[in-house]
């Protein structure tokens, strides 16, 4: 899908959802103690607001990094296999001693 079309769809469909999400957080924020986990999460979310909104401003950005994750997966699996292959003793044996 062309980036212009993706941006148009995001503006029409995703922008209202994101705006509503942050409006609700701003509305509920004064009712929650900042020391509580929910309060901390709300503060964090509001402080990071520009980052999740970046995909609304640029149609070239993807919502996830699955393509990148899939490209590095073979290297991660190979490293994990190599580490296991060259380990001479079982981790359970080392912990029991």
N, C-alpha and C positions, 0 to 999 in steps of 0.2 A: 504494500500500500504506500502510495506517495506520502511524503512527510506533510505536505500541505493538507491533504485529506485527513490524515491522522490528527493533525492539529485542530482542524475544523470539528471533527467528531468529539475530541476531548473538550473543546470549548463548549460545545452544546451539551454533552452528557456528563462529563466528569467535573467540570468547573462548579456547577451547582452543588454537587455532592461534597466536594472538598470545602467549598465556602460554608456550607451548612455544618459540616463537621467542626471546623474551627470556631464558628459562631456558637455552637453548643458548648464547646469547651470553655470559651471566654465567658459565657453566661453562667456555667456551673462552677467555674474556678473559685469565685468568692465563697461558695458554700462548703468548700472542702478544705480541711486543715492542710497546710503545706508540709507538715511533718509526716503525714500519712502517705502510704504508697500511691494511692490514687492522686493525691495532691502533687507528689513528685512527678508522676507520669504526666499530669496535665501541664505542669511547668515545663518539663522537658519538651513535650509536644509543641507547645507554643513557641519555645525558643528555637525549635527546628523547623518552623513553619515554611520557610522559604525553600527548604530542600525537597519536601514532597510536592511542592507546587512547581518545581522546575519542569516536570514533564508536561505541565499545562502551557508552558511558554515556548517549548521547542518540540516540534513534531518528529524530529530525528531521534529523540531519546526514547528508549524502550522502558517499559515499566519494571522489568526485571533484568537480571544478568545471567539468565540461563545459558545463553550462547557462550559467554565467557566461562561459566562453570563447566560446561560440557567440554570446552576446548582444553582445560587444564586437568580434567579428571584422569586421563590416562597417565599423566606424570605423577599424580598423587598416588594412584593405585600402584604404580611401579615402585615408587619410593617405599610405600608401606610393605609391599611384597619383599623388597630387597632387605629392609630392616628385619623382617621376620625370618627371612631365609638365612641370614648371617648370624642370628642369635643362637648361641650354642646351648643355652639352658632355658628351660621353660620359666616364664615369669612367676608361675605359682611356686616353683621350687625355690626361687630366690626369696620370695616373701615368707616362706615357711621357716627359713633358717634364722 
